[in-house]
Amino acid sequence: MSIKVKNVSYTYSEGMAYEVHALKDVNLEIPDGQFVGLIGHTGSGKSTLIQHLNGLLRATEGKIYFNGKDIYGDKYPMRELRSKVGLVFQYPEYQLFETDVLKDVCFGPRNLGYSQKEAEEKAKRALRMVGMGEEYDSSSPFELSGGQKRRVAIAGVLAMDPEVLILDEPTAGLDPRGRDEILDQISYLKRERGITVILVSHSMEDVARYVDRLIVMNQGQVRFDGTPKEVFRHYRELEEIGLAAPQVTYLMQELKEKGARVDTDATTVEEAADAIAAWLGGQEQL
């Protein structure tokens, strides 16, 4: 078991007049190698939750275990945890600060005690994995496009050989092509390296297409937890908490209401096309 969250609560400004209960008795288990989507409206607690997973925030109540060990235990190596549970923030430009791309990605491995040569080898390998060619090694990270900055920020985490990769809205502000490129690359990395991926996203289409499991946060609590198909069956309840299902879900429901015998569990365009084709094929045989 990679990560276990047990009865975790977190309060901002505890004891003050404007305290906020951001997490309330959250319980989760995320096994090794799973691709998890985490969704919720602004203020639902999802960003607060992911900052607990690598120790950036400490729970007001409850425990968090990584590979079976209590991260709040005495002498727990928090620095090692942050190398194993890598977090890429929503705005990667805030994580880039060196004069060139290679130096920036070397920072993490060097901070872990690797030699300059070892750090460069890890950095180059990570950059190639995210699709950044050798020609970018000496480029200023501040002159890159938004999508390229995301790739470099992800490479900076991958260079530390994490077991878990957490991405907070990695496609925010990108055009559709840039969004697809980033998510395809993340999916590829998950398959190739077998790492656990936790993707925070506002895009229902993205999570429906990529993740194995979907966790919905609302008012600091887990509201739904299951496969995308299981969660999107509750599209009416999702609407009540300010979310929605993929557009395909609404299309399939509307077709069913009009008499079409289609699979309403379809959550991607490809699944919807197959379901509609199967129904049409059945109609022709009548």
N, C-alpha and C positions, 0 to 999 in steps of 0.2 A: 504494500500500500504506500503510495507516494506521499499524499497529503491527507491528513485527517483534521477536520475542524470540529471541536466538541464544545457545545454550549457557549459559543463565543458571543459576547456583547461588547459594544464599544460606545462610549459617550464622549463627545467633544465638549470641552469646557465644563467638565464634571463639577458639580457643586455650585456653579454660577447661575445667575438668573437666565442666561441664554444658552443653557446646555442643550445639546442635541443628541438624542439616542439614535446613532447611525446604524448600529447593528443590534439585533435583539435575539439572543439565544439561537445562533446559527449552528446547524449541524450538517457537515458534508464529508464525504469521502471521495477522493479523486484518485483512481488507480493509475499506475504507470502506463504511459503510452496512449492515454485517452485524449481526444480532441474535444474540448469542452467550450461551449458558447455561454457567455454570461450576459444577460440582458436585463434592462430595467430602465425606467424613466429617470430623469435627473433627480438626484436626492434619494434614490432607492437603496443605496448602500453598496453598490457593486464596486465602485472605485475604492471605497474604504476597505472592503473585503480583500481585494487583491493586494493592497498594501500591508495587510496582515500576513499574507502568505510567505513573504520573504523578510518579515521582521521590521519593516519600515514603521509600522504602527504596532503597539503592544495592546492586546485585548484588555479591556477593563475587567472583564470576567471571562472565564473559560480557558481552554487549552488548544494549542495547535501542535500537531505532530508531523514531522517530516521523516519519512523512512523509519517510522516507529519510535522516534525520539522526540521528547518534549522540547520545543525550541525555547521555552521559558525556563528550562532547567538550569541549575548552577553550572557555570563554565561551558554552557553550550556554545559551540563555535559559530557565532552569528555571521562572521565574515565568510565562512565556508558556506553557510546557508545561502547568502546572497549571490555566491558564485554558482550555486546549484539551482537556485530558483531565480531566473533572470526576468527582469521587468523592463519592458519598453514602454515609455510613457506616450501619451497621446500626441505630444508635440516634440518630435525627435530633435528638432533644432536646439532644444534646451539641454540635450545630452551630448551635443557635439561642441568641442571647444579647442581642439588641436589645429595646427596649421595645415596639416594634410590628412587625407583619409586614412592612410596606413597607420600613422602615429595615433590617430584617434582610436582605431580599433585595437591597437596594441596596448592601450591604457589598462584595460581590464586584466589581461594576462600578466602584464608587468606588476600590477598591483597585487596579484596573487603570488608573486615571487619568481616567475619565470624569467629566464635570461632574455636579453634583447633578441637574440637569434630565435629562441623558442617562441617568444611573443610574436615576432614577425611571421613565423611559419603558421602559427595559429590564426593570426589576423588575415593573412593571405588566403588561407583555406576557407575561413568564414566569409570573406568578401566574395570569393568565387561561388560559394554555395548560395549566396543571395543574388547572384547574377551581376556582380560588379567586377568588370574585367580589370586586368593589370593597368590599363591606361588611366584608371581613376586613382591609383594608389597615391600619386603625388598631387592630386587635385585638392583645392581647398574645399572642405565640406560645406562651406557657406555659399559656394557658387553652384551647388548641385540643385536639381529640381526637387520638388516636394517628395516625389516617389523615391528618388535616389537617396535623399536624406533618411527616409524610413529604412531603406535597405542597409545603409551604413549603421544606423542605430541598432538594427536587428543583428548585424554582423558583430557589433561591439559586445553584445550579450552572448552570441554564439561562440565567440572566441574564447570564452571562459568555460566552454563545455558544460552548459547547464543540463540538468535532467528535466527541468520544467521551464517552459518559455511562456511568459504572460505578456499579452499585447493589449494595451488599452487604446481602443479605437485606432488601429494602425492605418485605416484607410480614410480617416477624417480629412476632408478638404481635397481629396484626390478626384480626378475625373474617372469615369467608368473604366477606361482602359488601365489606368494606373492602379485602380482598386483591384481589378481582376489579376493584374500581374503580381501584386503584393500577396494576395490571398492564395493564388496558385503556388507561389514560391513557399509560403508557409506550409501549405498542404504537402508539398514535395519534401520539405525538411522533416516534417512529422513522419512521413513514410520512410525516408532514407535513414534517419537517425533514431527513430522510435521514441522520440522525446514526448513528454506530456505538453500539450498546448492548451492554454486558457485564453480565449479570445473574447474581449469585451467589445460589444458592437451595438449600434442602434439599427443596423440593417437586418431586417428579418430575412430578406432574400439571401444575404451572405451566410447567416448561420444555418439556414435551411439547406444550403448547398454544401457546406463544408464540414460541419461539426457532427460528432457522434452523439453528443449529449447536450441538452440545453437546460440551463438553470435560470429561472426568472426570479429577480429580486423585486420586492415591493415593501416600502416602509421598513427597511432594515431586516426583513425576513425572507426566507426562501418560500416563494408562492407556488412555483411548479418546478419539477425536476424530472426529466425523462428524455426520450429521444425527441428530435424535432417534430416527428409525426404525432407523438403522444401529446406534446405540449400544445401544438397548434390546433388540436381538436378543441381546445378551450379558447378559441379565438374570441368568443363573446366575453368571457371573463377577462381576457387580456385587454380588450377594449375598455373595460371598466376601470383598469388601472393605468390607462393612458398609453397602452401599447397596441400592436396590431399583429396580424398574421401576414405571411407573404401574400402578394396580390393573387397568386395562383390559387391559394386557399379559397378566397372569395369567389373567384371565377368558377371553381369546381362546385362550390356550394350552390351557386346560382344556376349552373347547368343541371344539377340534381333537382333543384326546386322546379325546373321547367320540364322535368321528366326524363332527363338523360341518366342512364344507369352507369355513372362514372365513379371512379375511386376518389372520394373526397379527401383521402389522406395524402394525395399528391401535393408536394410542397415546392417542387422545382419545375421549371418550364419543361424540362425533358420528361419528367414523370407525368406531367399533365398531358403532354403530347402523346405519350404512350397510352395513357388511360383513355383519352378521347379516340385515338385510333382503334383501340380494342373495342370500344363501344360501337363505333361506326362499322367496324368489321362484323360485329355481331348483328347489327341492324341489316346489313346487306344479305346475311344468310337467312333472314326471316322470310 
